[in-house]
Amino acid sequence: MFSSISTMNRRSFLAAASTVAISPLVLPSYVLGREGVVPPNEQLVMALVGYGNRGSEIIGGFLGDRKNFRVVAVCDCYEKHLNAGKNRVDSTYGNSDCKSYSRYEDVLDRADIDVVAIATPDHWHTKITVEACQAGKDVFCEKPLTLCPIESRQIVAAARKYNRVCSSGSQRVLEDYGYMAPIVQSGALGEVKEAFLQVGGPPQDCYLPEEEIPAGFDWDRWLGPAPWAPFNADRCSGSYGGGWRRFWDYGNGFLADWGAHKLGGVLYVLGIDHLEPVEILPPKCEANPEDYLTWIYPGGIKIHHVKDGHDITLAGSEREFRHQQDRGKIKPLHAVDVRCYSGGTVRIQDDFAYCVRNRLRPFQDFFYGAATATACQLANITYKLNRPLKWDAEKTAFNDEQADRFVVRPKRSPYIIN
């Protein structure tokens, strides 16, 4: 089922990542303005897939940026959301041109669409993204990027194979936490070998009772690759305080939801967001008697998942730095060249637009979003089994046969990832 995509190893990803900032992608015809497709000085034609809580938020940034984007289509499997999305786009532009689709495949069939923004629940991200890349679309996909470690390989492999510009959607990595990178990487804290971050917990199984499916809601399509389950409004709710994010079949809990921001931010600040952990220790085990899970990264860097007492705290050999509380109190020792948005842009959507036009890999290139998503998934597997696990990123495997069963999530037919 996974063929050559799933056999790609971490070494090939590292080789690709080493050229992120310096190597443009191959220029496609639309960048040169051929074949009637938009040239660089015109709007990028965009479709949004998923108009729930998050989709209704991110579309505002694209609709408000008329220099770069023109939204022409909205897709959702719930007619109520679909109509709301179309009406909003039409109201913004003062016309009725926005097309509405219940199937993302129909969006991908449109040759005029340049980019696709994906804001579905997490269990749909990889399949839609892979097929969007195959269809020649560039992709902006919300975080957490993937559902399981093998999908992190698939999603990056598709972006590379089809030469697409693909950005993961965590704006907070740079915009909230990026100010710490020059401080840390200049050595102002000494050697930072430990960090503490407070995010939510792992997902849980879902045993909600069956309810009547609302009119106009394609429940089978919403489930998609996930196991069949009876409809319940809370099961598929996009609420940030509950809903699908907290259930194993559709997401990786609030650990991954905020981990995409905070863990991603810590990894970026430390300059190791291209890496995955080599070992994960659950709380209160022989090797980790503390009341928190610990990721151990190459070089012995430890990142602790704490329940309280911290937002983000970086423990250096010379001093400690607490996010926001110590902002402005400690300065970089010298100028540091850190990875940032391209073209002088200051928002993640602008970085994406600039990179699409110039065929560059964006700040949150899938390689980085996938690595952070994988780390959160490894933590959830460790919580589930409650024992220390070692992770071989090159083999995409644990040192534990039972843990390896969670490296891939079986997909429900006909929604497998090809």
C-alpha positions in Angstrom: 0.0 0.0 0.0 2.9 2.4 0.7 5.3 1.3 -2.0 8.3 3.5 -2.6 7.0 6.5 -0.7 7.1 4.7 2.7 10.5 3.3 2.1 12.2 6.7 1.9 14.5 7.1 4.8 15.5 10.0 7.0 18.9 10.4 5.4 17.3 11.4 2.1 15.2 14.0 4.0 18.3 15.4 5.6 20.0 15.8 2.3 16.9 17.6 1.0 16.7 19.9 4.0 20.3 21.0 3.7 19.4 22.9 0.5 16.2 24.4 1.8 17.4 28.0 2.0 19.7 28.1 -1.0 18.2 26.0 -3.8 15.2 27.1 -5.8 12.9 24.5 -7.2 12.6 23.9 -10.9 10.6 26.7 -12.5 7.2 25.6 -13.8 5.5 27.2 -16.7 3.2 29.3 -14.7 6.1 31.2 -13.1 7.1 32.2 -16.5 3.6 33.3 -17.4 3.0 30.6 -20.1 0.0 28.6 -21.0 -2.5 31.3 -19.8 -1.7 30.7 -16.1 -1.0 33.6 -13.7 2.5 35.2 -14.1 4.4 36.3 -10.9 2.8 39.7 -10.8 -0.8 38.5 -10.7 -2.9 36.7 -8.0 -2.4 33.1 -7.1 -5.6 31.3 -7.7 -6.6 29.4 -4.5 -9.1 26.9 -3.2 -9.8 26.1 0.5 -10.5 22.5 1.5 -12.3 22.4 4.9 -14.4 25.3 6.1 -14.7 24.4 9.8 -13.4 26.3 12.8 -9.8 26.6 11.5 -10.7 26.9 7.8 -13.0 29.8 8.5 -10.1 31.5 10.3 -7.3 31.1 7.9 -9.4 32.0 4.8 -9.5 35.5 6.2 -5.8 36.0 5.7 -6.0 34.8 2.1 -9.1 36.9 1.3 -7.6 39.9 2.8 -4.4 39.6 0.8 -5.6 40.5 -2.7 -2.1 41.3 -3.9 -1.2 37.6 -3.6 -4.4 35.5 -3.6 -7.7 35.1 -5.3 -10.0 32.5 -3.6 -12.2 30.9 -6.3 -13.4 27.7 -4.6 -14.4 26.2 -1.2 -14.8 22.5 -0.4 -16.5 20.9 2.5 -18.5 17.7 3.1 -21.0 19.5 5.2 -23.4 21.6 3.1 -24.0 24.1 6.0 -20.2 24.9 6.2 -19.9 24.8 2.4 -22.6 27.4 1.9 -21.1 29.6 4.6 -17.7 29.5 3.0 -19.0 30.3 -0.5 -21.1 33.2 0.9 -18.2 34.7 2.7 -15.9 34.6 -0.4 -18.6 36.0 -2.6 -19.4 38.8 0.0 -15.7 39.7 0.2 -15.3 40.0 -3.6 -18.8 41.4 -4.2 -19.8 38.7 -6.7 -21.1 35.1 -6.9 -18.1 33.6 -8.6 -16.9 31.2 -5.8 -17.6 27.6 -6.7 -18.5 25.1 -3.9 -17.5 21.5 -3.9 -18.3 18.6 -1.6 -15.4 16.5 -3.0 -11.8 17.8 -2.9 -11.1 15.7 -6.0 -13.2 18.1 -8.1 -11.1 21.0 -6.8 -7.9 19.2 -7.8 -9.3 18.6 -11.3 -9.4 22.4 -12.0 -6.4 23.4 -14.1 -6.7 27.0 -13.2 -6.1 26.5 -9.4 -2.5 27.2 -8.4 -2.6 26.6 -4.7 -4.7 24.6 -2.2 -5.1 25.5 1.5 -6.1 22.4 3.6 -7.9 22.9 6.9 -9.5 19.6 7.4 -9.2 17.4 10.5 -5.7 15.9 10.7 -6.6 12.4 9.5 -7.3 13.9 6.0 -4.2 16.0 5.7 -1.8 13.5 4.1 -4.1 12.0 1.5 -5.4 15.4 0.2 -1.9 16.8 0.2 -0.3 13.9 -1.7 -3.1 14.1 -4.3 -2.8 17.9 -4.6 1.0 17.5 -5.2 0.2 14.9 -7.9 -2.2 17.3 -9.5 0.5 20.0 -9.7 -0.8 22.2 -6.9 1.2 24.0 -4.3 -0.1 23.4 -0.7 -0.6 25.3 2.5 -1.6 22.7 5.1 -2.7 23.4 8.6 -0.9 21.8 11.6 -0.4 19.2 13.0 0.7 18.1 9.6 0.3 14.4 9.8 -1.4 11.6 11.8 1.4 9.0 12.1 5.2 8.7 11.4 4.8 7.0 8.0 2.6 9.9 6.8 5.4 12.3 7.7 7.5 10.5 5.2 4.8 10.3 2.6 3.9 14.0 2.7 7.5 15.2 2.4 8.2 12.6 -0.4 5.2 13.8 -2.4 6.3 17.5 -2.1 9.8 16.6 -3.3 8.7 14.1 -6.0 6.3 16.5 -7.7 8.4 19.6 -7.1 5.8 21.5 -5.1 6.1 24.4 -2.7 4.4 23.1 0.5 4.1 25.0 3.8 2.9 23.7 7.2 0.6 26.2 8.9 2.2 27.0 12.3 2.7 30.7 12.3 3.7 30.7 16.0 7.0 29.0 15.4 8.6 32.1 14.1 6.1 34.9 14.9 5.7 34.0 18.6 8.9 32.1 19.5 11.4 33.0 16.9 12.8 36.0 18.8 14.6 33.4 21.1 16.6 31.8 18.3 19.3 34.5 18.0 19.6 34.6 21.8 20.1 30.8 22.1 22.2 30.3 19.0 24.5 33.2 19.9 25.4 31.4 23.1 23.8 34.0 25.4 22.5 31.2 27.6 25.5 29.1 27.4 24.9 25.5 26.1 21.2 24.7 26.1 20.8 21.0 26.8 17.3 21.1 28.3 14.0 22.7 27.6 10.6 22.6 29.3 7.3 23.2 27.5 3.7 23.0 28.7 1.1 21.7 26.2 -1.9 19.5 26.4 -2.1 15.8 26.7 -2.4 12.8 24.4 -5.5 11.7 22.6 -8.1 9.2 23.8 -10.4 6.6 22.3 -13.9 7.7 21.5 -17.0 5.9 22.7 -19.7 8.5 22.1 -23.3 7.3 21.4 -24.7 7.5 18.0 -26.8 10.5 17.0 -28.8 11.4 13.9 -26.6 12.7 11.1 -27.5 16.3 10.2 -29.1 17.0 6.8 -26.4 17.8 4.2 -23.6 16.1 6.1 -21.7 13.4 4.2 -20.6 11.5 7.3 -18.7 8.7 5.4 -16.7 11.4 3.6 -15.9 13.2 6.9 -14.6 9.9 8.3 -12.6 9.2 5.1 -9.4 7.2 5.9 -10.4 6.8 9.6 -12.2 3.7 10.9 -15.9 3.7 10.6 -17.7 5.0 13.7 -21.3 6.2 14.4 -22.0 9.9 14.0 -21.8 12.1 17.1 -21.7 15.8 16.9 -18.9 16.0 19.5 -16.8 13.4 17.6 -16.5 15.7 14.6 -16.7 19.1 16.3 -13.9 21.5 15.4 -14.1 23.1 18.9 -10.6 24.0 20.1 -11.6 22.9 23.6 -12.8 19.4 22.6 -14.1 17.7 19.5 -12.1 15.6 17.1 -8.7 16.9 18.2 -8.9 14.8 21.4 -9.6 11.5 19.7 -7.0 9.0 18.5 -8.7 8.2 15.2 -8.6 11.8 13.9 -5.8 13.6 15.7 -3.0 13.4 18.2 -4.5 15.3 21.1 -3.7 18.7 22.4 -0.2 17.5 22.8 0.2 17.6 19.0 -2.2 20.5 18.4 -0.1 22.9 20.6 3.1 20.8 20.2 3.1 21.9 16.5 3.5 25.4 17.8 5.5 25.1 21.0 7.6 22.0 20.4 8.1 23.3 16.8 9.2 26.6 18.3 11.6 25.1 20.8 13.2 22.9 18.1 13.6 25.9 15.8 15.1 28.0 18.5 17.6 25.3 19.3 18.4 24.8 15.6 17.3 21.1 15.6 13.9 21.2 13.9 15.4 19.1 11.1 15.9 16.2 13.6 13.7 13.7 15.3 14.2 12.3 18.8 16.3 9.2 19.4 14.6 8.2 22.6 11.4 9.0 24.5 11.0 8.4 28.2 7.6 8.2 29.9 7.0 9.8 33.3 8.1 8.0 36.4 10.1 5.2 34.8 13.6 4.0 36.0 15.4 6.3 33.5 13.1 9.2 34.2 11.7 9.4 37.7 10.1 12.8 37.0 6.4 13.5 36.5 6.8 14.4 32.9 7.7 12.8 29.5 11.1 13.5 28.0 12.2 13.6 24.4 15.9 13.0 23.9 17.4 14.4 20.7 20.8 13.7 19.1 23.5 15.3 21.1 21.7 14.5 24.3 19.3 17.5 24.2 16.3 16.8 26.5 12.9 18.4 26.0 10.4 17.8 28.8 6.6 17.8 28.3 5.4 19.3 31.6 1.8 19.7 32.9 2.3 23.1 34.6 4.9 25.6 35.9 6.2 26.5 32.5 5.2 27.9 29.2 8.5 27.5 27.5 11.7 27.5 29.6 15.2 27.0 28.1 17.8 25.8 30.6 21.3 26.9 29.5 24.6 26.2 31.2 24.9 29.9 32.0 21.4 31.0 32.7 17.7 30.2 32.2 15.3 31.9 29.8 11.6 31.9 30.2 9.5 32.8 27.1 8.0 36.3 27.4 9.0 36.7 31.1 12.6 37.2 30.1 12.0 38.9 26.8 14.2 42.0 26.5 16.3 41.0 29.6 18.8 38.9 27.7 20.2 40.0 24.3 22.1 37.9 21.6 25.9 38.1 22.1 26.3 38.8 18.4 24.3 38.7 15.1 23.2 35.2 14.1 22.0 34.1 10.7 18.8 32.2 11.5 16.2 30.7 9.1 13.3 33.1 8.6 10.5 34.0 6.2 11.7 34.8 2.6 11.6 38.0 0.7 11.3 40.2 3.8 7.8 38.9 4.6 6.5 38.9 8.2 3.5 36.6 7.9 3.4 32.9 7.2 0.9 33.3 4.3 3.1 36.0 2.7 6.1 33.7 3.0 4.2 31.0 1.3 3.1 33.3 -1.6 6.7 34.6 -2.0 8.0 31.1 -2.2 5.4 29.9 -4.6 6.2 32.7 -7.0 10.0 32.2 -6.6 9.9 28.4 -6.3 11.6 28.4 -2.9 11.0 26.2 0.1 9.1 28.1 2.7 10.1 28.7 6.3 7.7 26.0 7.5 8.5 23.6 4.6 6.9 20.2 5.1 10.2 18.8 6.2 10.1 20.8 9.4 6.3 20.4 10.1 6.6 16.7 9.6 9.5 16.3 12.0 7.6 18.1 14.7 4.4 16.2 14.1 6.4 12.9 14.3 7.9 13.9 17.6 4.4 14.5 19.0 3.2 11.1 17.6 6.2 9.3 19.2 5.3 10.9 22.6 1.7 9.7 22.2 2.8 6.1 21.5 5.1 6.3 24.5 2.2 7.4 26.7 0.1 4.6 25.3 2.6 1.9 26.0 4.0 3.5 29.1 7.6 2.4 28.6 10.8 3.9 27.3 11.2 3.7 23.5 14.1 4.2 21.2 13.4 5.6 17.7 15.4 5.0 14.5 14.5 7.9 12.2 16.4 6.4 9.2 14.4 3.1 9.5 11.2 4.8 10.6 11.0 2.2 13.4 11.2 1.7 17.1 13.2 -0.9 19.0 9.8 -2.3 20.1 7.6 -4.5 18.0 4.4 -3.4 19.6 5.3 0.3 19.2 6.0 -0.3 15.5 2.3 -1.2 15.0 1.5 2.5 15.6 4.0 3.8 13.0 1.3 3.5 10.3 -2.4 3.9 10.7 -4.5 1.5 8.5 -6.7 3.4 6.0 -10.3 2.6 5.4 -11.2 1.7 1.8 -11.5 3.5 -0.6 -9.6 6.3 1.2 -6.1 4.7 1.1 -3.1 6.9 0.2 -1.6 6.0 -3.1 
